[in-house]
Amino acid sequence: MPNSMEYQPVECAIVVNAAGAFSGKLAEMLGIGLGPKDSLAGIPVPVEPRKRYVYVVHCPDGPGLDTPFLIDYSGVYFRREGLGGNYISGASPEEVEEPDASNLEVDHQFFENKVWPKLADRVPAFEKLKVTSAWAGFYDYNTFDQNGIIGMHPLINNMYFATGFSGHGLQHSPAVGRAVAELILDGEFKTLDLRGFSFRRILTQEPMLEQNIV
């Protein structure tokens, strides 16, 4: 059996890099971004893991079943979960406060200091909430513009990307899955024109920026 740390070659006709937070690392394993810095081959896939926390809170007197998914101006969000007075909540940290992404430990102090005060200010009933559980996970964070990278790599004509969604992958996945399938089968987008999300915008340094991203 080969050593678990050794890379083994895999031959295939088409590759879809949808490795989430580790898409950049996977591309690097294939040599992308390792060429001369002033060349196309030296441009890496700008996707890396960023750790985010999700907190489950219980508040029997909180907002009812018709509560929308609410995002405060501060970036703190919450939405109701089921019938038992439970909610999930969280927020993205400031860039200078990015947590260590080498583990998935939850920082409960982050909730106490950054999330709870905003929740209680928005919904006074949340002053009496209790955290019942929490978890941490990774965003496939696109450091270039926090938006998805969709389509073919300009140098490798059998590698397609579907990554870099920076926390919005679940929302985008139905459309992106169809779009990438169309690219592979038909050679072009059919349903939605997603050419603006191609890798080429990274080469030309034309970020596709959005406001109010959580």
Beta strands, then each sheet from edge to edge (+ up, - down):
strand 1: 15-17
strand 2: 47-58
strand 3: 70-71
strand 4: 77-81
strand 5: 86-90
strand 6: 130-142
strand 7: 149-152
strand 8: 159-163
sheet 1: 1+ 8+ 7-
sheet 2: 3+ 4- 5+ 2- 6+
end
